[in-house]
Amino acid sequence: IGEVWRAVQDGRGATLVVEEDFDVPARIDPTGRHLTIADNSTDPDVVDDAVDEAIEAVIAMGGKVVFVESGALAVHQRIALITRY
């Protein structure tokens, strides 16, 4: 998720492929470029679903999102990104 997050924030996401039920609570650093996975999604400084934030960013930047079955991307840690460059 960390590498995908940085590439998405850089505007390099052409196609985001993500498992349907994948979500990640995370803390985002002040630069907006780095994620730290959080244990508790209810902590005040935690984004409850960084995957959803990445999905929205890809779409906002003209990319597309493809959802796949749970387990289909196990070898890729449940998320993958095809980059523009």
N, CA, C and O atoms as CSV, one atom per row, in Angstrom:
chain,resi,resn,atom,element,x,y,z
A,1,ILE,N,N,0.821,-1.200,0.000
A,1,ILE,CA,C,0.000,0.000,0.000
A,1,ILE,C,C,0.863,1.261,0.000
A,1,ILE,O,O,0.477,2.268,-0.593
A,2,GLY,N,N,2.014,1.221,0.650
A,2,GLY,CA,C,2.870,2.403,0.724
A,2,GLY,C,C,3.373,2.867,-0.633
A,2,GLY,O,O,3.319,4.055,-0.951
A,3,GLU,N,N,3.861,1.926,-1.428
A,3,GLU,CA,C,4.359,2.273,-2.760
A,3,GLU,C,C,3.230,2.746,-3.660
A,3,GLU,O,O,3.384,3.715,-4.405
A,4,VAL,N,N,2.100,2.063,-3.590
A,4,VAL,CA,C,0.934,2.458,-4.374
A,4,VAL,C,C,0.503,3.868,-3.974
A,4,VAL,O,O,0.229,4.702,-4.837
A,5,TRP,N,N,0.441,4.135,-2.676
A,5,TRP,CA,C,0.033,5.454,-2.180
A,5,TRP,C,C,0.913,6.555,-2.758
A,5,TRP,O,O,0.406,7.561,-3.256
A,6,ARG,N,N,2.252,6.365,-2.693
A,6,ARG,CA,C,3.167,7.402,-3.195
A,6,ARG,C,C,2.982,7.630,-4.693
A,6,ARG,O,O,2.961,8.774,-5.148
A,7,ALA,N,N,2.849,6.558,-5.452
A,7,ALA,CA,C,2.665,6.703,-6.899
A,7,ALA,C,C,1.353,7.414,-7.219
A,7,ALA,O,O,1.297,8.249,-8.122
A,8,VAL,N,N,0.311,7.082,-6.483
A,8,VAL,CA,C,-0.985,7.751,-6.693
A,8,VAL,C,C,-0.869,9.234,-6.364
A,8,VAL,O,O,-1.378,10.071,-7.109
A,9,GLN,N,N,-0.218,9.565,-5.276
A,9,GLN,CA,C,-0.062,10.961,-4.886
A,9,GLN,C,C,0.760,11.743,-5.906
A,9,GLN,O,O,0.576,12.950,-6.062
A,10,ASP,N,N,1.664,11.056,-6.599
A,10,ASP,CA,C,2.465,11.684,-7.654
A,10,ASP,C,C,1.700,11.819,-8.965
A,10,ASP,O,O,2.211,12.399,-9.923
A,11,GLY,N,N,0.475,11.287,-9.016
A,11,GLY,CA,C,-0.324,11.358,-10.237
A,11,GLY,C,C,0.043,10.316,-11.266
A,11,GLY,O,O,-0.281,10.473,-12.443
A,12,ARG,N,N,0.720,9.243,-10.846
A,12,ARG,CA,C,1.185,8.232,-11.791
A,12,ARG,C,C,0.232,7.059,-11.954
A,12,ARG,O,O,0.544,6.121,-12.687
A,13,GLY,N,N,-0.920,7.082,-11.294
A,13,GLY,CA,C,-1.828,5.949,-11.349
A,13,GLY,C,C,-2.695,5.936,-12.583
A,13,GLY,O,O,-3.568,6.789,-12.740
A,14,ALA,N,N,-2.464,4.975,-13.466
A,14,ALA,CA,C,-3.320,4.802,-14.634
A,14,ALA,C,C,-4.485,3.882,-14.282
A,14,ALA,O,O,-5.642,4.206,-14.548
A,15,THR,N,N,-4.169,2.724,-13.678
A,15,THR,CA,C,-5.198,1.766,-13.285
A,15,THR,C,C,-4.838,1.183,-11.920
A,15,THR,O,O,-3.769,0.601,-11.738
A,16,LEU,N,N,-5.736,1.348,-10.985
A,16,LEU,CA,C,-5.586,0.771,-9.656
A,16,LEU,C,C,-6.404,-0.513,-9.616
A,16,LEU,O,O,-7.594,-0.506,-9.931
A,17,VAL,N,N,-5.769,-1.606,-9.233
A,17,VAL,CA,C,-6.449,-2.896,-9.102
A,17,VAL,C,C,-6.443,-3.244,-7.619
A,17,VAL,O,O,-5.388,-3.309,-6.988
A,18,VAL,N,N,-7.638,-3.466,-7.071
A,18,VAL,CA,C,-7.748,-3.669,-5.626
A,18,VAL,C,C,-8.792,-4.737,-5.314
A,18,VAL,O,O,-9.817,-4.841,-5.989
A,19,GLU,N,N,-8.514,-5.524,-4.285
A,19,GLU,CA,C,-9.489,-6.518,-3.854
A,19,GLU,C,C,-10.704,-5.817,-3.263
A,19,GLU,O,O,-10.568,-4.791,-2.597
A,20,GLU,N,N,-11.885,-6.365,-3.505
A,20,GLU,CA,C,-13.156,-5.742,-3.133
A,20,GLU,C,C,-13.262,-5.368,-1.658
A,20,GLU,O,O,-13.790,-4.304,-1.334
A,21,ASP,N,N,-12.782,-6.203,-0.775
A,21,ASP,CA,C,-12.977,-5.971,0.657
A,21,ASP,C,C,-11.734,-5.454,1.368
A,21,ASP,O,O,-11.642,-5.544,2.592
A,22,PHE,N,N,-10.789,-4.921,0.630
A,22,PHE,CA,C,-9.531,-4.464,1.207
A,22,PHE,C,C,-9.649,-3.036,1.719
A,22,PHE,O,O,-10.022,-2.133,0.970
A,23,ASP,N,N,-9.335,-2.835,2.981
A,23,ASP,CA,C,-9.256,-1.491,3.543
A,23,ASP,C,C,-8.089,-1.441,4.526
A,23,ASP,O,O,-7.724,-2.453,5.125
A,24,VAL,N,N,-7.520,-0.268,4.681
A,24,VAL,CA,C,-6.348,-0.099,5.529
A,24,VAL,C,C,-6.470,1.195,6.319
A,24,VAL,O,O,-6.437,2.278,5.733
A,25,PRO,N,N,-6.611,1.104,7.637
A,25,PRO,CA,C,-6.536,2.318,8.446
A,25,PRO,C,C,-5.073,2.762,8.504
A,25,PRO,O,O,-4.178,1.934,8.674
A,26,ALA,N,N,-4.835,4.050,8.365
A,26,ALA,CA,C,-3.448,4.513,8.313
A,26,ALA,C,C,-3.322,5.964,8.768
A,26,ALA,O,O,-4.278,6.739,8.764
A,27,ARG,N,N,-2.107,6.286,9.154
A,27,ARG,CA,C,-1.752,7.674,9.428
A,27,ARG,C,C,-1.005,8.192,8.204
A,27,ARG,O,O,-0.162,7.493,7.642
A,28,ILE,N,N,-1.310,9.401,7.802
A,28,ILE,CA,C,-0.656,10.025,6.659
A,28,ILE,C,C,0.255,11.110,7.199
A,28,ILE,O,O,-0.172,11.945,7.996
A,29,ASP,N,N,1.508,11.101,6.770
A,29,ASP,CA,C,2.444,12.105,7.275
A,29,ASP,C,C,2.091,13.494,6.747
A,29,ASP,O,O,1.293,13.606,5.817
A,30,PRO,N,N,2.662,14.547,7.313
A,30,PRO,CA,C,2.305,15.921,6.912
A,30,PRO,C,C,2.532,16.232,5.433
A,30,PRO,O,O,1.877,17.119,4.885
A,31,THR,N,N,3.442,15.521,4.782
A,31,THR,CA,C,3.672,15.768,3.355
A,31,THR,C,C,2.591,15.133,2.492
A,31,THR,O,O,2.430,15.495,1.326
A,32,GLY,N,N,1.840,14.174,3.069
A,32,GLY,CA,C,0.809,13.465,2.321
A,32,GLY,C,C,1.338,12.333,1.476
A,32,GLY,O,O,0.575,11.697,0.749
A,33,ARG,N,N,2.630,12.067,1.555
A,33,ARG,CA,C,3.249,11.061,0.690
A,33,ARG,C,C,3.528,9.721,1.361
A,33,ARG,O,O,3.798,8.737,0.671
A,34,HIS,N,N,3.471,9.659,2.673
A,34,HIS,CA,C,3.839,8.420,3.359
A,34,HIS,C,C,2.738,7.966,4.302
A,34,HIS,O,O,2.142,8.765,5.024
A,35,LEU,N,N,2.486,6.675,4.278
A,35,LEU,CA,C,1.483,6.060,5.138
A,35,LEU,C,C,2.155,5.214,6.203
A,35,LEU,O,O,3.200,4.606,5.969
A,36,THR,N,N,1.549,5.184,7.360
A,36,THR,CA,C,1.905,4.236,8.398
A,36,THR,C,C,0.626,3.510,8.767
A,36,THR,O,O,-0.351,4.133,9.182
A,37,ILE,N,N,0.629,2.206,8.617
A,37,ILE,CA,C,-0.565,1.429,8.918
A,37,ILE,C,C,-0.866,1.534,10.407
A,37,ILE,O,O,0.027,1.413,11.246
A,38,ALA,N,N,-2.133,1.761,10.719
A,38,ALA,CA,C,-2.572,1.943,12.099
A,38,ALA,C,C,-3.357,0.724,12.562
A,38,ALA,O,O,-4.015,0.044,11.774
A,39,ASP,N,N,-3.269,0.470,13.859
A,39,ASP,CA,C,-4.008,-0.650,14.436
A,39,ASP,C,C,-5.464,-0.299,14.692
A,39,ASP,O,O,-6.345,-1.150,14.572
A,40,ASN,N,N,-5.711,0.947,15.044
A,40,ASN,CA,C,-7.055,1.345,15.459
A,40,ASN,C,C,-7.584,2.437,14.537
A,40,ASN,O,O,-7.062,3.552,14.524
A,41,SER,N,N,-8.607,2.120,13.776
A,41,SER,CA,C,-9.152,3.087,12.816
A,41,SER,C,C,-9.917,4.225,13.486
A,41,SER,O,O,-10.270,5.200,12.823
A,42,THR,N,N,-10.175,4.119,14.767
A,42,THR,CA,C,-10.937,5.163,15.457
A,42,THR,C,C,-10.059,6.199,16.140
A,42,THR,O,O,-10.575,7.166,16.701
A,43,ASP,N,N,-8.733,6.015,16.104
A,43,ASP,CA,C,-7.854,7.044,16.670
A,43,ASP,C,C,-8.043,8.346,15.895
A,43,ASP,O,O,-8.276,8.318,14.687
A,44,PRO,N,N,-7.944,9.485,16.581
A,44,PRO,CA,C,-8.262,10.767,15.932
A,44,PRO,C,C,-7.360,11.139,14.757
A,44,PRO,O,O,-7.797,11.877,13.873
A,45,ASP,N,N,-6.137,10.662,14.717
A,45,ASP,CA,C,-5.223,11.036,13.633
A,45,ASP,C,C,-5.127,9.964,12.547
A,45,ASP,O,O,-4.182,9.959,11.759
A,46,VAL,N,N,-6.098,9.063,12.507
A,46,VAL,CA,C,-6.058,7.942,11.575
A,46,VAL,C,C,-7.147,8.095,10.512
A,46,VAL,O,O,-8.307,8.370,10.817
A,47,VAL,N,N,-6.737,7.907,9.254
A,47,VAL,CA,C,-7.688,7.822,8.142
A,47,VAL,C,C,-8.230,6.398,8.181
A,47,VAL,O,O,-7.455,5.443,8.124
A,48,ASP,N,N,-9.544,6.245,8.275
A,48,ASP,CA,C,-10.100,4.910,8.481
A,48,ASP,C,C,-9.926,3.979,7.283
A,48,ASP,O,O,-9.965,2.761,7.455
A,49,ASP,N,N,-9.733,4.516,6.070
A,49,ASP,CA,C,-9.545,3.662,4.899
A,49,ASP,C,C,-8.670,4.363,3.858
A,49,ASP,O,O,-9.168,5.109,3.016
A,50,ALA,N,N,-7.373,4.114,3.928
A,50,ALA,CA,C,-6.441,4.722,2.976
A,50,ALA,C,C,-6.659,4.184,1.567
A,50,ALA,O,O,-6.353,4.866,0.590
A,51,VAL,N,N,-7.184,2.972,1.456
A,51,VAL,CA,C,-7.468,2.402,0.131
A,51,VAL,C,C,-8.543,3.241,-0.564
A,51,VAL,O,O,-8.414,3.559,-1.746
A,52,ASP,N,N,-9.586,3.592,0.157
A,52,ASP,CA,C,-10.646,4.424,-0.408
A,52,ASP,C,C,-10.096,5.785,-0.826
A,52,ASP,O,O,-10.482,6.318,-1.867
A,53,GLU,N,N,-9.211,6.339,-0.031
A,53,GLU,CA,C,-8.589,7.627,-0.381
A,53,GLU,C,C,-7.771,7.494,-1.663
A,53,GLU,O,O,-7.794,8.389,-2.508
A,54,ALA,N,N,-7.052,6.386,-1.813
A,54,ALA,CA,C,-6.271,6.151,-3.029
A,54,ALA,C,C,-7.188,5.988,-4.243
A,54,ALA,O,O,-6.895,6.502,-5.323
A,55,ILE,N,N,-8.293,5.274,-4.058
A,55,ILE,CA,C,-9.269,5.093,-5.141
A,55,ILE,C,C,-9.785,6.447,-5.617
A,55,ILE,O,O,-9.822,6.716,-6.818
A,56,GLU,N,N,-10.177,7.281,-4.690
A,56,GLU,CA,C,-10.698,8.607,-5.036
A,56,GLU,C,C,-9.644,9.442,-5.744
A,56,GLU,O,O,-9.964,10.161,-6.690
A,57,ALA,N,N,-8.391,9.362,-5.306
A,57,ALA,CA,C,-7.321,10.141,-5.936
A,57,ALA,C,C,-7.055,9.674,-7.360
A,57,ALA,O,O,-6.855,10.497,-8.253
A,58,VAL,N,N,-7.049,8.375,-7.580
A,58,VAL,CA,C,-6.830,7.844,-8.935
A,58,VAL,C,C,-7.932,8.334,-9.870
A,58,VAL,O,O,-7.652,8.793,-10.978
A,59,ILE,N,N,-9.163,8.238,-9.432
A,59,ILE,CA,C,-10.290,8.685,-10.262
A,59,ILE,C,C,-10.210,10.184,-10.529
A,59,ILE,O,O,-10.437,10.626,-11.655
A,60,ALA,N,N,-9.892,10.963,-9.508
A,60,ALA,CA,C,-9.805,12.421,-9.655
A,60,ALA,C,C,-8.723,12.836,-10.644
A,60,ALA,O,O,-8.808,13.898,-11.261
A,61,MET,N,N,-7.705,11.988,-10.790
A,61,MET,CA,C,-6.599,12.312,-11.698
A,61,MET,C,C,-6.742,11.629,-13.049
A,61,MET,O,O,-5.781,11.546,-13.815
A,62,GLY,N,N,-7.961,11.134,-13.344
A,62,GLY,CA,C,-8.237,10.574,-14.657
A,62,GLY,C,C,-7.889,9.111,-14.835
A,62,GLY,O,O,-7.933,8.597,-15.953
A,63,GLY,N,N,-7.545,8.432,-13.756
A,63,GLY,CA,C,-7.244,7.005,-13.848
A,63,GLY,C,C,-8.510,6.182,-13.679
A,63,GLY,O,O,-9.605,6.723,-13.524
A,64,LYS,N,N,-8.345,4.874,-13.712
A,64,LYS,CA,C,-9.493,4.009,-13.494
A,64,LYS,C,C,-9.179,3.005,-12.394
A,64,LYS,O,O,-8.019,2.774,-12.053
A,65,VAL,N,N,-10.230,2.418,-11.849
A,65,VAL,CA,C,-10.115,1.464,-10.754
A,65,VAL,C,C,-10.819,0.179,-11.151
A,65,VAL,O,O,-11.932,0.201,-11.676
A,66,VAL,N,N,-10.153,-0.948,-10.891
A,66,VAL,CA,C,-10.713,-2.264,-11.167
A,66,VAL,C,C,-10.746,-3.036,-9.859
A,66,VAL,O,O,-9.732,-3.160,-9.172
A,67,PHE,N,N,-11.922,-3.556,-9.520
A,67,PHE,CA,C,-12.072,-4.370,-8.318
A,67,PHE,C,C,-12.027,-5.841,-8.690
A,67,PHE,O,O,-12.633,-6.266,-9.674
A,68,VAL,N,N,-11.305,-6.608,-7.896
A,68,VAL,CA,C,-11.202,-8.053,-8.126
A,68,VAL,C,C,-11.628,-8.799,-6.861
A,68,VAL,O,O,-11.760,-8.200,-5.793
A,69,GLU,N,N,-11.839,-10.095,-6.989
A,69,GLU,CA,C,-12.268,-10.919,-5.869
A,69,GLU,C,C,-11.222,-10.911,-4.753
A,69,GLU,O,O,-10.026,-10.747,-4.993
A,70,SER,N,N,-11.709,-11.094,-3.538
A,70,SER,CA,C,-10.822,-11.217,-2.389
A,70,SER,C,C,-9.881,-12.395,-2.593
A,70,SER,O,O,-10.320,-13.494,-2.933
A,71,GLY,N,N,-8.605,-12.171,-2.390
A,71,GLY,CA,C,-7.594,-13.207,-2.548
A,71,GLY,C,C,-6.922,-13.211,-3.903
A,71,GLY,O,O,-5.880,-13.846,-4.065
A,72,ALA,N,N,-7.487,-12.519,-4.883
A,72,ALA,CA,C,-6.933,-12.525,-6.239
A,72,ALA,C,C,-5.569,-11.848,-6.329
A,72,ALA,O,O,-4.768,-12.165,-7.209
A,73,LEU,N,N,-5.312,-10.923,-5.421
A,73,LEU,CA,C,-4.042,-10.194,-5.447
A,73,LEU,C,C,-3.175,-10.509,-4.224
A,73,LEU,O,O,-2.383,-9.674,-3.788
A,74,ALA,N,N,-3.327,-11.701,-3.682
A,74,ALA,CA,C,-2.585,-12.060,-2.469
A,74,ALA,C,C,-1.080,-11.897,-2.647
A,74,ALA,O,O,-0.395,-11.443,-1.731
A,75,VAL,N,N,-0.571,-12.254,-3.791
A,75,VAL,CA,C,0.859,-12.145,-4.053
A,75,VAL,C,C,1.310,-10.676,-4.126
A,75,VAL,O,O,2.498,-10.386,-3.987
A,76,HIS,N,N,0.371,-9.760,-4.341
A,76,HIS,CA,C,0.672,-8.324,-4.445
A,76,HIS,C,C,0.200,-7.545,-3.218
A,76,HIS,O,O,0.071,-6.322,-3.270
A,77,GLN,N,N,-0.053,-8.240,-2.136
A,77,GLN,CA,C,-0.514,-7.619,-0.891
A,77,GLN,C,C,-1.849,-6.909,-1.057
A,77,GLN,O,O,-2.102,-5.877,-0.436
A,78,ARG,N,N,-2.706,-7.486,-1.916
A,78,ARG,CA,C,-4.108,-7.115,-2.090
A,78,ARG,C,C,-4.363,-5.838,-2.893
A,78,ARG,O,O,-5.515,-5.437,-3.053
A,79,ILE,N,N,-3.311,-5.195,-3.398
A,79,ILE,CA,C,-3.478,-3.971,-4.175
A,79,ILE,C,C,-2.336,-3.855,-5.181
A,79,ILE,O,O,-1.201,-4.224,-4.882
A,80,ALA,N,N,-2.639,-3.341,-6.372
A,80,ALA,CA,C,-1.612,-3.162,-7.404
A,80,ALA,C,C,-1.959,-1.918,-8.216
A,80,ALA,O,O,-3.120,-1.520,-8.315
A,81,LEU,N,N,-0.928,-1.321,-8.789
A,81,LEU,CA,C,-1.134,-0.109,-9.583
A,81,LEU,C,C,-0.368,-0.214,-10.888
A,81,LEU,O,O,0.829,-0.502,-10.901
A,82,ILE,N,N,-1.074,0.025,-11.984
A,82,ILE,CA,C,-0.431,0.170,-13.287
A,82,ILE,C,C,-0.168,1.661,-13.439
A,82,ILE,O,O,-1.097,2.468,-13.400
A,83,THR,N,N,1.074,2.017,-13.608
A,83,THR,CA,C,1.434,3.440,-13.650
A,83,THR,C,C,1.441,3.995,-15.069
A,83,THR,O,O,1.557,3.268,-16.055
A,84,ARG,N,N,1.313,5.304,-15.124
A,84,ARG,CA,C,1.347,5.996,-16.419
A,84,ARG,C,C,2.759,6.017,-16.996
A,84,ARG,O,O,2.943,5.937,-18.211
A,85,TYR,N,N,3.723,6.121,-16.142
A,85,TYR,CA,C,5.140,6.165,-16.581
A,85,TYR,C,C,6.019,5.629,-15.507
A,85,TYR,O,O,7.237,5.579,-15.675
